[in-house]
Amino acid sequence: MLPVFGFDWRDRLVRRMAATIGAEDAQSSFPDLLARAIAGEEVVISSRGKPVARLAPVGKDLPARVPGTEKGKIWIAPDFDDPMPEFEKEFYGE
């Protein structure tokens, strides 16, 4: 998967994860996991080695997006949406 605008969201998610625990262990120690979440820690629950759920405190999401922060940094060519002859041949057989 390609990064979106030069930012790979998976990197941020991995950095935010504090601990990983198996599903069976999570069932037997849920009160402890809940206490860790209340304290601000995030816990990833995995099944067969693959992450399936995330237990996190409410309100600890990514910061809100602010419109206009990239203003003046992005440029779109004037001919961005002009027809491309090589593709027209493929689609229309011309």
MDTraj code that builds the backbone (N, CA, C; nanometers):
import mdtraj as md
import numpy as np

residues = "MET LEU PRO VAL PHE GLY PHE ASP TRP ARG ASP ARG LEU VAL ARG ARG MET ALA ALA THR ILE GLY ALA GLU ASP ALA GLN SER SER PHE PRO ASP LEU LEU ALA ARG ALA ILE ALA GLY GLU GLU VAL VAL ILE SER SER ARG GLY LYS PRO VAL ALA ARG LEU ALA PRO VAL GLY LYS ASP LEU PRO ALA ARG VAL PRO GLY THR GLU LYS GLY LYS ILE TRP ILE ALA PRO ASP PHE ASP ASP PRO MET PRO GLU PHE GLU LYS GLU PHE TYR GLY GLU".split()
xyz = np.array([
    [0.0836, -0.1178, 0.0000],
    [0.0000, 0.0000, 0.0000],
    [0.0882, 0.1242, 0.0000],
    [0.0535, 0.2210, -0.0800],
    [0.1324, 0.3426, -0.0895],
    [0.1010, 0.4382, 0.0244],
    [0.1997, 0.5127, 0.0703],
    [0.1724, 0.6140, 0.1711],
    [0.0817, 0.7231, 0.1138],
    [-0.0024, 0.7802, 0.1966],
    [-0.0908, 0.8876, 0.1552],
    [-0.0205, 1.0193, 0.1825],
    [0.0038, 1.0989, 0.0781],
    [0.0703, 1.2282, 0.0898],
    [0.2022, 1.2170, 0.1653],
    [0.2790, 1.1128, 0.1381],
    [0.4101, 1.0971, 0.1993],
    [0.4052, 1.0518, 0.3441],
    [0.2886, 1.0099, 0.3928],
    [0.2743, 0.9699, 0.5320],
    [0.2119, 0.8321, 0.5364],
    [0.2789, 0.7395, 0.5939],
    [0.2256, 0.6049, 0.6061],
    [0.1565, 0.5935, 0.7414],
    [0.0248, 0.5881, 0.7422],
    [-0.0530, 0.5869, 0.8669],
    [-0.0204, 0.4661, 0.9528],
    [0.0270, 0.3581, 0.8894],
    [0.0602, 0.2391, 0.9680],
    [0.1786, 0.2655, 1.0605],
    [0.2741, 0.3501, 1.0174],
    [0.3873, 0.3832, 1.1034],
    [0.3402, 0.4515, 1.2312],
    [0.2480, 0.5450, 1.2182],
    [0.1970, 0.6155, 1.3361],
    [0.1212, 0.5188, 1.4270],
    [0.0431, 0.4291, 1.3667],
    [-0.0324, 0.3332, 1.4465],
    [0.0624, 0.2427, 1.5245],
    [0.1681, 0.1954, 1.4603],
    [0.2634, 0.1077, 1.5278],
    [0.3345, 0.1822, 1.6406],
    [0.3696, 0.3084, 1.6177],
    [0.4357, 0.3865, 1.7226],
    [0.3452, 0.4081, 1.8424],
    [0.2149, 0.4163, 1.8195],
    [0.1208, 0.4430, 1.9279],
    [0.0909, 0.3178, 2.0099],
    [0.1117, 0.1999, 1.9540],
    [0.0788, 0.0768, 2.0243],
    [0.1787, 0.0516, 2.1363],
    [0.1263, 0.0228, 2.2540],
    [0.2137, 0.0025, 2.3684],
    [0.2382, -0.1451, 2.3951],
    [0.1382, -0.2274, 2.3798],
    [0.1529, -0.3685, 2.4134],
    [0.0618, -0.4524, 2.3243],
    [0.1036, -0.5763, 2.2985],
    [0.0218, -0.6709, 2.2240],
    [-0.0009, -0.7922, 2.3116],
    [-0.1244, -0.8393, 2.3131],
    [-0.1594, -0.9543, 2.3961],
    [-0.2489, -1.0467, 2.3154],
    [-0.2340, -1.1757, 2.3368],
    [-0.3153, -1.2744, 2.2670],
    [-0.4592, -1.2714, 2.3153],
    [-0.5520, -1.3149, 2.2291],
    [-0.6953, -1.3107, 2.2614],
    [-0.7284, -1.3918, 2.3860],
    [-0.6679, -1.5088, 2.4013],
    [-0.6972, -1.5927, 2.5189],
    [-0.6502, -1.5240, 2.6467],
    [-0.5311, -1.4649, 2.6421],
    [-0.4803, -1.3933, 2.7593],
    [-0.5653, -1.2702, 2.7891],
    [-0.6152, -1.2054, 2.6848],
    [-0.6982, -1.0865, 2.7034],
    [-0.8280, -1.1211, 2.7751],
    [-0.8842, -1.2377, 2.7448],
    [-1.0080, -1.2796, 2.8115],
    [-0.9866, -1.2996, 2.9605],
    [-0.8744, -1.3581, 2.9954],
    [-0.8507, -1.3884, 3.1369],
    [-0.8013, -1.2680, 3.2153],
    [-0.7505, -1.1660, 3.1465],
    [-0.6962, -1.0510, 3.2191],
    [-0.7612, -0.9190, 3.1774],
    [-0.8886, -0.9244, 3.1394],
    [-0.9559, -0.8037, 3.0925],
    [-0.9579, -0.6915, 3.1956],
    [-0.9848, -0.7191, 3.3236],
    [-0.9830, -0.6079, 3.4207],
    [-0.8472, -0.5353, 3.4239],
    [-0.7391, -0.6097, 3.4139],
    [-0.6063, -0.5477, 3.4113],
    [-0.5871, -0.4644, 3.2845],
    [-0.6336, -0.5161, 3.1699],
    [-0.6221, -0.4431, 3.0442],
    [-0.7054, -0.3148, 3.0483],
    [-0.8224, -0.3241, 3.1089],
    [-0.9075, -0.2068, 3.1223],
    [-0.8396, -0.1004, 3.2089],
    [-0.7752, -0.1421, 3.3155],
    [-0.7022, -0.0488, 3.4019],
    [-0.5883, 0.0177, 3.3250],
    [-0.5207, -0.0578, 3.2392],
    [-0.4124, -0.0009, 3.1591],
    [-0.4663, 0.1027, 3.0608],
    [-0.5832, 0.0747, 3.0011],
    [-0.6442, 0.1700, 2.9088],
    [-0.6859, 0.2972, 2.9825],
    [-0.7418, 0.2824, 3.1010],
    [-0.7817, 0.3990, 3.1806],
    [-0.6594, 0.4838, 3.2138],
    [-0.5461, 0.4191, 3.2340],
    [-0.4223, 0.4904, 3.2653],
    [-0.3606, 0.5570, 3.1417],
    [-0.4186, 0.5341, 3.0224],
    [-0.3697, 0.6000, 2.9018],
    [-0.2938, 0.5112, 2.8064],
    [-0.2791, 0.3850, 2.8375],
    [-0.2033, 0.2935, 2.7523],
    [-0.2949, 0.2296, 2.6485],
    [-0.2401, 0.1985, 2.5331],
    [-0.3139, 0.1258, 2.4307],
    [-0.2665, -0.0186, 2.4283],
    [-0.3617, -0.1101, 2.4123],
    [-0.3294, -0.2522, 2.4077],
    [-0.3909, -0.3100, 2.2804],
    [-0.3103, -0.3825, 2.2051],
    [-0.3565, -0.4479, 2.0833],
    [-0.3811, -0.5939, 2.1155],
    [-0.4985, -0.6424, 2.0785],
    [-0.5338, -0.7831, 2.1011],
    [-0.5156, -0.8561, 1.9692],
    [-0.4409, -0.9662, 1.9741],
    [-0.4117, -1.0402, 1.8517],
    [-0.4697, -1.1805, 1.8598],
    [-0.4947, -1.2360, 1.7422],
    [-0.5414, -1.3735, 1.7314],
    [-0.4540, -1.4421, 1.6284],
    [-0.3870, -1.5463, 1.6707],
    [-0.2947, -1.6210, 1.5838],
    [-0.1859, -1.5305, 1.5264],
    [-0.1398, -1.4384, 1.6091],
    [-0.0297, -1.3515, 1.5703],
    [-0.0670, -1.2303, 1.4877],
    [-0.1956, -1.2133, 1.4560],
    [-0.2389, -1.0988, 1.3764],
    [-0.3252, -1.0070, 1.4618],
    [-0.2993, -0.8759, 1.4599],
    [-0.3800, -0.7829, 1.5375],
    [-0.5253, -0.7836, 1.4901],
    [-0.6187, -0.7911, 1.5851],
    [-0.7606, -0.7930, 1.5500],
    [-0.8403, -0.6831, 1.6198],
    [-0.7895, -0.6299, 1.7303],
    [-0.8629, -0.5261, 1.8038],
    [-0.7644, -0.4396, 1.8802],
    [-0.8122, -0.3187, 1.9140],
    [-0.7292, -0.2263, 1.9897],
    [-0.8116, -0.1722, 2.1047],
    [-0.7596, -0.1832, 2.2246],
    [-0.8227, -0.1290, 2.3441],
    [-0.7475, -0.0012, 2.3783],
    [-0.8176, 0.1123, 2.3731],
    [-0.7519, 0.2409, 2.3939],
    [-0.8423, 0.3330, 2.4741],
    [-0.7838, 0.4286, 2.5427],
    [-0.8662, 0.5239, 2.6157],
    [-0.9467, 0.6114, 2.5194],
    [-1.0656, 0.6477, 2.5580],
    [-1.1500, 0.7323, 2.4747],
    [-1.0882, 0.8714, 2.4673],
    [-1.0910, 0.9284, 2.3474],
    [-1.0403, 1.0637, 2.3292],
    [-0.8937, 1.0714, 2.2963],
    [-0.8240, 0.9586, 2.2882],
    [-0.6824, 0.9606, 2.2556],
    [-0.6633, 0.9264, 2.1076],
    [-0.7290, 1.0036, 2.0229],
    [-0.7181, 0.9823, 1.8798],
    [-0.6171, 1.0799, 1.8213],
    [-0.5993, 1.0713, 1.6922],
    [-0.5099, 1.1647, 1.6241],
    [-0.5656, 1.3059, 1.6358],
    [-0.4801, 1.4044, 1.6321],
    [-0.5291, 1.5421, 1.6416],
    [-0.6235, 1.5757, 1.5264],
    [-0.7138, 1.6697, 1.5503],
    [-0.8096, 1.7104, 1.4474],
    [-0.7359, 1.7711, 1.3288],
    [-0.7891, 1.7471, 1.2109],
    [-0.7304, 1.8044, 1.0899],
    [-0.7623, 1.9533, 1.0839],
    [-0.6664, 2.0293, 1.0368],
    [-0.6844, 2.1739, 1.0241],
    [-0.6781, 2.2085, 0.8755],
    [-0.7891, 2.2569, 0.8182],
    [-0.7888, 2.2915, 0.6765],
    [-0.6904, 2.4041, 0.6464],
    [-0.6252, 2.3928, 0.5323],
    [-0.5385, 2.4999, 0.4849],
    [-0.3945, 2.4909, 0.5289],
    [-0.3548, 2.3862, 0.6001],
    [-0.2166, 2.3785, 0.6473],
    [-0.1170, 2.3547, 0.5341],
    [-0.1611, 2.3019, 0.4222],
    [-0.0722, 2.2761, 0.3081],
    [-0.0897, 2.3804, 0.1988],
    [-0.1608, 2.4891, 0.2276],
    [-0.1854, 2.5914, 0.1271],
    [-0.0530, 2.6466, 0.0741],
    [-0.0424, 2.6512, -0.0575],
    [0.0776, 2.7017, -0.1218],
    [0.1868, 2.5972, -0.1407],
    [0.1692, 2.4770, -0.0879],
    [0.2701, 2.3720, -0.0995],
    [0.2359, 2.2700, -0.2087],
    [0.1105, 2.2717, -0.2543],
    [0.0658, 2.1741, -0.3532],
    [0.0415, 2.2453, -0.4850],
    [0.0895, 2.1850, -0.5949],
    [0.0762, 2.2431, -0.7268],
    [0.0139, 2.1398, -0.8191],
    [-0.0850, 2.1830, -0.8972],
    [-0.1483, 2.0957, -0.9955],
    [-0.1256, 2.1575, -1.1325],
    [-0.0750, 2.0783, -1.2241],
    [-0.0456, 2.1266, -1.3599],
    [-0.1738, 2.1731, -1.4281],
    [-0.1650, 2.2784, -1.5109],
    [-0.2848, 2.3282, -1.5796],
    [-0.3482, 2.2240, -1.6723],
    [-0.2672, 2.1309, -1.7237],
    [-0.3205, 2.0285, -1.8138],
    [-0.3508, 1.8974, -1.7402],
    [-0.3701, 1.9039, -1.6102],
    [-0.3908, 1.7849, -1.5275],
    [-0.5007, 1.6934, -1.5816],
    [-0.6147, 1.7512, -1.6179],
    [-0.7263, 1.6667, -1.6611],
    [-0.7525, 1.6731, -1.8115],
    [-0.6521, 1.7140, -1.8889],
    [-0.6652, 1.7108, -2.0344],
    [-0.6635, 1.5656, -2.0824],
    [-0.7298, 1.5386, -2.1949],
    [-0.7296, 1.4019, -2.2480],
    [-0.5873, 1.3566, -2.2818],
    [-0.5640, 1.2282, -2.2654],
    [-0.4342, 1.1696, -2.2981],
    [-0.4533, 1.0797, -2.4203],
    [-0.3960, 1.1169, -2.5335],
    [-0.4201, 1.0429, -2.6588],
    [-0.3903, 0.8936, -2.6469],
    [-0.2847, 0.8564, -2.5759],
    [-0.2516, 0.7137, -2.5678],
    [-0.3595, 0.6337, -2.4952],
    [-0.4278, 0.6947, -2.4005],
    [-0.5359, 0.6252, -2.3306],
    [-0.6654, 0.6293, -2.4117],
    [-0.6852, 0.7358, -2.4864],
    [-0.8039, 0.7443, -2.5706],
    [-0.8047, 0.6301, -2.6718],
    [-0.6883, 0.5952, -2.7261],
    [-0.6792, 0.4833, -2.8201],
    [-0.7216, 0.3536, -2.7512],
    [-0.6767, 0.3346, -2.6271],
    [-0.7110, 0.2113, -2.5544],
    [-0.8596, 0.2027, -2.5250],
    [-0.9216, 0.3149, -2.4837],
    [-1.0610, 0.3123, -2.4430],
    [-1.1582, 0.3179, -2.5615],
    [-1.1244, 0.3993, -2.6622],
    [-1.2194, 0.4222, -2.7708],
    [-1.1770, 0.3578, -2.9015],
    [-1.0585, 0.2967, -2.9062],
    [-1.0135, 0.2275, -3.0256],
    [-0.9815, 0.3201, -3.1417],
    [-0.9489, 0.4424, -3.1165],
    [-0.9191, 0.5383, -3.2247],
    [-0.7759, 0.5267, -3.2680],
])
top = md.Topology()
chain = top.add_chain()
for i, resn in enumerate(residues, 1):
    res = top.add_residue(resn, chain, resSeq=i)
    for name in ("N", "CA", "C"):
        top.add_atom(name, md.element.get_by_symbol(name[0]), res)
traj = md.Trajectory(xyz[None], top)
